[in-house]
Amino acid sequence: MATIRDPSLAIDESGRAISFSDFPEDVQLCILSFLTPPEVASFACTSKGSVSLCKSDCKLWFNMCDRRWGSKTQIRKWGNGKITYRNLYQTLSDWENLIGFWRQGGVAISSPLILFEWGPSFVTGFRISPAKDGTYGVVKAPFLWMSLSPEGQVVNFLDPEGRAEISEDFADSDRFKFWESDLVPVNLSVMGKTYFVVEEDASFGARGSSSSGSGRVNNSGVGEDLIGAAESSGSPGTSPDQAVVEIYQYFANRTSPGADRASRRQRRREKERQARRKLEPQHFVKIVDCSPTAARPLQGLWKGIYDDMILGFYLVAYDDIGGISCLRICDQSENFCRLMRFISKQPVFWTVNPTFIESPISPEEENLYTSRIHLRPNAAADHAHQHLPLAGNEIVSRILRINLSHDLALPNWPRPNPLLAHGRIWQYGDGTFGFGSLQDCFIRDLKHVAKNGHLLDTVETLS
């Protein structure tokens, strides 16, 4: 008959059973920090000593937070170090899925591409748009700031102006200078793992409002009563929105040469905020597969020039049966809004047969490639009628036949059948690629937007 060994016991070299409680506490905490919260909850049920160990916020829950996110954010800075780490673990677990690229639904007012990244004590969503400096550069403009107040409550603010300097205010969460920065308080409603909605929080700033109404993230995460005997997270008292008002009024009204000016400035900002049109809800869908893989080498976000030498972004996706399609997702040209209305109807290029033509490449295919001009930022504008020399990593490694939508890629190109044409994808030795139609003499070379989770070729400000 098989015996079941107690998982809390270990065996030493002599074969003697060692209880988990016999290990030093730091060793126990190190081991437990590898567990998930449900596993910690199960372990807490094994003994009274386990309950005490699992309730240790500054030890166990800090270790769990630090092990999982310590290399990405500064764990001790969140909530100015005044919140419980169990509460922080729950919040960061909820927000972790936000990290990465998202695409705004509908017709976006500005760039529809959003990138969420970890900050020192907050999460920032950036609008990503192509630079207008004639290069492959991209611009990161702050869009959404998410953090925790010292009371442990979620605070979310949208930045209509995209000002990078506001990050200093979030880094110093004890000051809460958001009212001075004209940020818009918002609620973030997450639905599943691939969809969220941002809506203005009209109740923000109202005195006496409940703590559940400020900048809340509504989604399913780690339960508050994960360990029933654990202490409740945060501390009772002033809600974060009330705290912002009180802190600002304190500094604005204290006796000083600039107090009257600060008070007038605050009243003026409040009037401007009340007069501003209410922010419409904004919907976002996650770009799940934004990087290429060995099985899907063309997959992901890419950047390349559109017509008139305007840089833009492309999204290449594989379907369940191996087909490939490419869509435009960001265009800085005047036709951007018009293109967004058609983007869901027809891709730039597509194929149902993702079989590459491997080396050796036939002379006919080689001639199709070598007879074309590469369209690139700057170089394309300066040498529009010259054949550009190829870099070593742009030697073609293999070729894919595609169908190409000329009404999106080449809208002004005259032809009897403007909707459909054949083309090629030429993949280069460094994994990047270019594509073009057989009915013209150009290749649109594409480059990576991001690599290993890091945005490439960023520039400081919009031109």
VMD Tcl script that draws the C-alpha trace (Angstrom):
set ca {
  {0.00 0.00 0.00}
  {1.47 3.36 -1.03}
  {2.12 5.90 1.69}
  {1.64 9.63 1.35}
  {4.46 11.70 2.77}
  {3.70 14.92 4.61}
  {4.77 17.75 2.21}
  {5.93 19.80 5.21}
  {8.60 17.19 5.96}
  {12.02 16.85 4.36}
  {14.57 14.05 4.58}
  {18.14 14.71 5.65}
  {21.20 12.68 4.58}
  {20.70 10.14 7.37}
  {17.11 9.52 6.32}
  {15.62 11.37 9.31}
  {12.48 13.39 8.66}
  {12.89 17.14 9.15}
  {9.86 19.32 9.71}
  {9.53 22.51 7.67}
  {9.36 24.44 10.94}
  {12.87 23.19 11.81}
  {14.34 25.38 9.07}
  {15.40 28.93 10.00}
  {12.69 31.51 9.44}
  {14.54 33.26 6.63}
  {14.81 29.93 4.78}
  {11.09 29.29 5.30}
  {10.24 32.75 3.98}
  {12.50 32.29 0.96}
  {10.79 28.99 0.10}
  {7.30 30.39 0.61}
  {8.05 33.40 -1.59}
  {8.04 31.05 -4.60}
  {4.40 30.13 -3.94}
  {1.30 31.71 -5.39}
  {-1.26 33.32 -3.04}
  {-3.65 30.32 -3.25}
  {-0.73 28.04 -2.35}
  {0.18 30.32 0.56}
  {-3.44 30.15 1.72}
  {-3.34 26.34 1.59}
  {-0.07 26.25 3.51}
  {-1.56 28.55 6.17}
  {-4.11 25.84 6.96}
  {-1.48 23.30 7.99}
  {-0.67 24.67 11.47}
  {-0.97 27.68 13.76}
  {2.67 28.51 13.14}
  {1.99 28.52 9.39}
  {-0.83 31.04 9.84}
  {1.49 33.38 11.73}
  {4.19 33.03 9.09}
  {1.78 33.64 6.22}
  {0.40 36.77 7.89}
  {3.87 38.33 8.04}
  {3.38 41.27 5.72}
  {6.84 42.87 5.94}
  {8.54 39.52 5.57}
  {6.59 37.03 3.48}
  {4.47 39.35 1.36}
  {7.33 41.74 0.76}
  {9.48 38.82 -0.39}
  {6.71 37.66 -2.70}
  {6.35 41.14 -4.21}
  {10.09 41.62 -4.52}
  {10.69 38.24 -6.12}
  {8.00 38.77 -8.74}
  {8.36 42.49 -9.53}
  {11.50 43.69 -7.75}
  {13.48 43.87 -10.99}
  {10.74 45.95 -12.67}
  {9.66 48.46 -10.02}
  {10.72 49.70 -6.56}
  {8.54 47.72 -4.17}
  {9.17 49.89 -1.10}
  {8.15 53.11 -2.89}
  {4.57 52.17 -3.70}
  {2.08 54.15 -1.62}
  {5.07 56.01 -0.16}
  {5.88 52.81 1.76}
  {2.73 53.09 3.88}
  {0.60 50.33 2.38}
  {0.60 46.62 3.15}
  {2.55 44.40 0.78}
  {-0.37 41.98 0.59}
  {-2.47 44.78 -0.84}
  {0.39 45.71 -3.16}
  {0.70 42.10 -4.34}
  {-2.98 42.05 -5.25}
  {-2.77 45.36 -7.12}
  {0.38 44.50 -9.06}
  {-1.10 41.10 -9.97}
  {-4.11 42.89 -11.41}
  {-1.97 45.37 -13.32}
  {0.71 43.01 -14.59}
  {-1.39 42.02 -17.59}
  {-1.53 45.68 -18.64}
  {2.20 45.72 -19.36}
  {2.72 45.64 -23.11}
  {1.01 47.04 -26.20}
  {-2.67 47.91 -26.56}
  {-4.67 49.34 -29.44}
  {-7.46 51.87 -29.02}
  {-10.79 50.87 -30.55}
  {-12.83 53.10 -32.81}
  {-11.42 56.25 -34.39}
  {-8.67 57.51 -32.07}
  {-8.19 61.24 -31.61}
  {-4.43 60.73 -31.56}
  {-2.16 57.70 -31.88}
  {-4.15 54.51 -31.18}
  {-1.10 52.54 -30.01}
  {-0.58 52.38 -26.23}
  {2.38 50.89 -24.33}
  {2.19 50.21 -20.58}
  {5.46 50.09 -18.62}
  {6.49 49.79 -14.97}
  {7.61 52.95 -13.20}
  {9.39 53.26 -9.81}
  {6.08 53.41 -7.89}
  {3.46 53.53 -10.63}
  {2.44 52.11 -13.99}
  {2.46 54.43 -17.00}
  {0.58 54.06 -20.26}
  {2.26 55.88 -23.16}
  {0.81 56.80 -26.49}
  {3.28 55.62 -29.12}
  {3.48 57.52 -32.39}
  {5.98 57.81 -35.24}
  {8.34 60.76 -35.07}
  {8.14 63.32 -37.81}
  {11.88 63.84 -38.13}
  {12.38 61.65 -41.18}
  {13.83 58.69 -39.21}
  {12.60 55.43 -37.71}
  {12.22 57.25 -34.37}
  {9.11 56.87 -32.22}
  {7.64 59.19 -29.58}
  {6.46 58.14 -26.10}
  {3.86 60.58 -24.76}
  {2.48 59.84 -21.25}
  {-1.20 59.02 -21.41}
  {-2.32 57.24 -18.24}
  {-0.79 57.14 -14.74}
  {-1.76 54.42 -12.23}
  {-0.58 54.20 -8.64}
  {-1.64 53.66 -5.02}
  {-2.26 56.35 -2.42}
  {-0.66 56.05 1.04}
  {-4.11 54.86 2.19}
  {-3.82 51.89 -0.16}
  {-6.43 53.04 -2.68}
  {-6.02 52.96 -6.46}
  {-5.56 56.37 -8.12}
  {-5.64 56.68 -11.91}
  {-5.07 59.89 -13.87}
  {-5.20 60.56 -17.59}
  {-2.82 63.14 -19.03}
  {-4.42 64.88 -22.03}
  {-1.24 66.85 -22.73}
  {1.25 63.96 -22.57}
  {3.73 65.71 -20.25}
  {6.67 63.58 -19.14}
  {7.62 65.83 -16.22}
  {4.53 64.72 -14.27}
  {6.27 61.42 -13.54}
  {8.14 63.24 -10.78}
  {4.83 63.92 -9.04}
  {3.93 60.26 -9.13}
  {7.36 59.28 -7.86}
  {6.69 61.49 -4.82}
  {3.28 60.05 -3.94}
  {3.25 61.81 -0.57}
  {2.75 65.21 -2.20}
  {-0.05 64.43 -4.70}
  {0.43 67.46 -6.97}
  {-1.99 66.11 -9.57}
  {-4.47 68.95 -9.19}
  {-1.74 71.37 -10.15}
  {-0.93 69.27 -13.20}
  {-4.42 69.33 -14.77}
  {-4.62 65.57 -14.91}
  {-8.05 63.98 -15.36}
  {-9.08 61.41 -12.70}
  {-10.37 58.26 -14.36}
  {-11.68 54.80 -13.61}
  {-10.15 51.80 -15.39}
  {-12.48 48.83 -15.98}
  {-10.65 45.68 -17.04}
  {-12.66 42.93 -18.73}
  {-10.77 39.67 -19.01}
  {-7.15 39.92 -20.11}
  {-7.51 41.61 -23.48}
  {-9.92 44.54 -23.02}
  {-10.30 47.61 -20.82}
  {-12.25 50.87 -20.75}
  {-11.09 54.25 -19.41}
  {-13.84 56.57 -18.13}
  {-13.63 59.90 -16.37}
  {-14.24 59.74 -12.61}
  {-16.78 62.53 -12.15}
  {-16.96 61.94 -8.39}
  {-13.27 62.60 -7.80}
  {-12.66 65.48 -5.39}
  {-16.05 65.28 -3.68}
  {-15.65 65.53 0.08}
  {-16.87 62.61 2.06}
  {-16.94 60.22 -0.90}
  {-16.36 56.59 -0.12}
  {-12.91 55.16 -0.64}
  {-14.27 52.75 -3.26}
  {-15.07 55.49 -5.73}
  {-11.69 56.92 -6.62}
  {-9.82 55.79 -9.71}
  {-10.73 52.19 -9.18}
  {-9.60 49.25 -11.29}
  {-12.54 46.88 -11.63}
  {-11.32 43.40 -12.36}
  {-10.91 40.03 -10.74}
  {-7.70 39.50 -8.85}
  {-6.32 38.03 -5.66}
  {-9.09 37.92 -3.00}
  {-8.92 40.40 -0.12}
  {-9.71 37.61 2.31}
  {-7.11 35.26 0.84}
  {-5.95 34.48 4.34}
  {-8.97 34.94 6.54}
  {-7.03 35.83 9.64}
  {-4.84 38.40 7.88}
  {-5.17 42.08 8.64}
  {-7.12 44.27 6.22}
  {-4.92 46.21 3.82}
  {-4.48 49.95 4.05}
  {-5.57 52.12 6.94}
  {-9.02 53.61 7.64}
  {-9.60 57.31 7.37}
  {-9.43 59.87 4.62}
  {-10.14 58.71 1.08}
  {-7.39 59.47 -1.48}
  {-9.45 62.02 -3.41}
  {-10.34 63.85 -0.20}
  {-6.70 63.71 0.84}
  {-5.65 65.35 -2.44}
  {-8.06 68.24 -1.86}
  {-7.05 68.73 1.76}
  {-3.33 68.57 1.05}
  {-3.61 71.04 -1.80}
  {-5.81 73.42 0.19}
  {-3.39 73.28 3.09}
  {-0.47 74.39 0.95}
  {-2.59 76.88 -1.01}
  {-4.05 78.60 2.07}
  {-1.08 78.71 4.41}
  {0.29 82.17 5.15}
  {3.02 82.98 2.65}
  {3.74 85.63 0.00}
  {2.35 83.33 -2.72}
  {-0.64 81.92 -0.83}
  {-3.22 84.20 -2.45}
  {-1.83 83.52 -5.90}
  {-1.88 79.76 -5.26}
  {-5.49 79.96 -4.06}
  {-6.54 81.94 -7.12}
  {-4.67 79.55 -9.37}
  {-6.46 76.60 -7.78}
  {-9.88 78.24 -8.23}
  {-9.09 79.07 -11.85}
  {-8.02 75.50 -12.57}
  {-11.19 74.20 -10.94}
  {-13.34 76.47 -13.12}
  {-11.47 75.34 -16.22}
  {-11.93 71.73 -15.20}
  {-15.67 72.22 -14.71}
  {-15.98 73.97 -18.08}
  {-14.05 71.25 -19.88}
  {-16.11 68.79 -21.84}
  {-16.44 65.45 -20.10}
  {-13.98 62.86 -21.34}
  {-15.62 60.25 -23.54}
  {-14.99 56.57 -22.62}
  {-12.01 55.08 -24.43}
  {-11.81 51.38 -25.27}
  {-8.60 49.38 -25.71}
  {-7.78 45.88 -26.94}
  {-4.50 44.15 -26.13}
  {-2.04 43.24 -28.88}
  {-1.26 39.78 -27.57}
  {1.35 38.63 -30.10}
  {3.48 41.74 -30.65}
  {6.83 39.99 -31.23}
  {7.99 37.45 -33.83}
  {8.71 33.84 -32.93}
  {10.56 31.02 -34.66}
  {7.25 29.55 -35.85}
  {5.81 32.97 -36.76}
  {8.74 35.07 -37.98}
  {6.64 37.93 -39.39}
  {4.36 38.29 -36.39}
  {4.18 41.48 -34.35}
  {4.48 45.24 -34.52}
  {6.66 46.78 -37.22}
  {7.42 50.28 -38.42}
  {7.96 51.49 -41.94}
  {7.10 54.41 -44.14}
  {3.71 54.92 -45.69}
  {3.12 57.06 -48.77}
  {4.74 60.48 -48.98}
  {7.61 59.16 -46.84}
  {5.48 59.24 -43.64}
  {6.54 56.75 -40.95}
  {3.82 54.49 -39.58}
  {3.17 51.21 -37.77}
  {2.07 47.85 -39.12}
  {0.62 44.87 -37.24}
  {1.22 41.42 -38.73}
  {-0.93 38.59 -37.34}
  {-1.24 34.86 -38.00}
  {-4.62 33.16 -37.93}
  {-5.44 29.72 -36.55}
  {-4.82 27.97 -39.86}
  {-1.50 29.65 -40.64}
  {-2.67 32.55 -42.78}
  {-0.94 35.93 -42.42}
  {-2.42 39.43 -42.63}
  {-0.98 42.92 -42.12}
  {-2.88 46.04 -40.98}
  {-1.94 49.66 -40.54}
  {-2.47 50.85 -36.98}
  {-0.91 54.33 -36.87}
  {-0.62 56.97 -39.53}
  {0.50 60.58 -39.02}
  {-0.72 61.69 -42.43}
  {-3.82 63.72 -43.18}
  {-5.62 60.58 -44.32}
  {-5.31 58.93 -40.90}
  {-8.99 59.22 -39.88}
  {-10.14 58.04 -43.29}
  {-7.81 55.05 -43.17}
  {-8.98 54.11 -39.66}
  {-12.52 53.73 -40.98}
  {-11.33 51.19 -43.56}
  {-8.69 49.43 -41.49}
  {-11.02 46.66 -40.33}
  {-12.27 45.97 -43.86}
  {-9.11 45.10 -45.72}
  {-5.47 44.44 -44.80}
  {-2.40 45.89 -46.46}
  {-1.27 42.41 -47.47}
  {-2.25 38.86 -46.68}
  {-1.62 35.25 -47.65}
  {-3.25 31.92 -46.88}
  {-0.09 30.00 -47.71}
  {2.78 30.97 -45.37}
  {5.31 28.72 -47.11}
  {8.59 30.53 -47.77}
  {10.73 30.14 -50.86}
  {13.99 28.98 -49.34}
  {17.54 29.22 -50.66}
  {18.73 28.73 -53.34}
  {16.59 31.50 -54.81}
  {15.87 31.36 -58.52}
  {17.35 34.01 -60.84}
  {13.83 35.29 -61.60}
  {13.08 35.89 -57.91}
  {16.49 37.40 -57.33}
  {15.91 39.83 -60.19}
  {12.52 40.85 -58.73}
  {14.33 41.89 -55.58}
  {17.48 43.51 -56.93}
  {15.55 45.64 -59.45}
  {13.62 47.45 -56.70}
  {14.25 50.63 -54.69}
  {14.09 50.39 -50.90}
  {11.76 52.94 -49.31}
  {13.21 54.12 -46.02}
  {13.04 57.30 -43.93}
  {15.49 60.00 -45.09}
  {17.27 57.69 -47.49}
  {14.08 57.23 -49.51}
  {13.47 60.96 -49.71}
  {17.07 61.76 -50.63}
  {17.48 58.94 -53.16}
  {13.99 58.39 -54.50}
  {15.32 57.46 -57.91}
  {18.48 55.59 -56.96}
  {19.16 52.01 -56.03}
  {20.37 52.01 -52.44}
  {23.22 49.75 -51.33}
  {22.15 46.91 -49.07}
  {23.46 46.43 -45.57}
  {24.88 43.03 -44.73}
  {21.87 42.10 -42.64}
  {19.48 42.93 -45.51}
  {20.63 40.13 -47.76}
  {17.47 38.14 -48.52}
  {17.27 34.86 -46.62}
  {13.88 33.73 -47.97}
  {10.81 34.95 -49.84}
  {7.05 34.70 -49.31}
  {4.36 35.27 -51.94}
  {1.54 37.58 -50.82}
  {-1.58 39.35 -52.02}
  {-1.52 43.11 -51.62}
  {-4.28 45.71 -51.18}
  {-3.32 48.70 -53.29}
  {-6.15 50.88 -52.01}
  {-4.32 51.01 -48.65}
  {-0.66 50.57 -49.55}
  {-0.63 52.51 -52.83}
  {-3.96 54.43 -52.99}
  {-2.93 56.65 -55.91}
  {-1.51 53.90 -58.12}
  {-3.65 53.57 -61.30}
  {-4.56 50.06 -62.45}
  {-7.53 48.19 -63.96}
  {-8.09 46.24 -60.75}
  {-7.05 48.55 -57.86}
  {-8.10 46.24 -55.01}
  {-5.88 43.25 -55.50}
  {-2.35 42.57 -56.72}
  {0.38 40.04 -56.12}
  {3.53 40.83 -54.22}
  {6.44 39.47 -52.22}
  {7.82 39.60 -48.71}
  {11.61 39.54 -48.62}
  {12.89 38.44 -45.21}
  {16.41 39.57 -44.30}
  {19.16 37.92 -42.34}
  {18.43 39.93 -39.16}
  {14.78 38.81 -39.08}
  {13.32 42.06 -40.44}
  {11.62 42.16 -43.81}
  {10.32 44.31 -46.63}
  {7.30 43.91 -48.86}
  {6.23 45.20 -52.22}
  {3.96 44.72 -55.21}
  {4.99 43.12 -58.46}
  {3.37 46.05 -60.26}
  {5.77 48.70 -58.99}
  {9.51 48.97 -58.31}
  {9.59 49.60 -54.54}
  {10.22 47.66 -51.34}
  {8.88 48.99 -48.05}
  {11.45 47.95 -45.45}
  {10.08 47.34 -41.95}
  {11.92 47.50 -38.63}
  {11.11 46.34 -35.10}
  {9.04 48.70 -32.94}
  {10.21 46.95 -29.76}
  {12.61 44.19 -28.85}
  {12.68 42.12 -25.66}
  {9.97 44.35 -24.22}
  {11.88 47.59 -24.81}
  {10.79 50.30 -27.24}
  {13.42 51.04 -29.88}
  {14.53 54.38 -31.36}
  {12.61 56.62 -28.94}
  {12.87 60.40 -29.22}
  {12.15 62.85 -26.42}
  {9.37 65.08 -27.67}
  {6.96 65.48 -30.51}
  {8.24 67.58 -33.39}
}
mol new
graphics top color blue
foreach p $ca { graphics top sphere $p radius 0.5 }
foreach p [lrange $ca 0 end-1] q [lrange $ca 1 end] { graphics top cylinder $p $q radius 0.2 }
display resetview
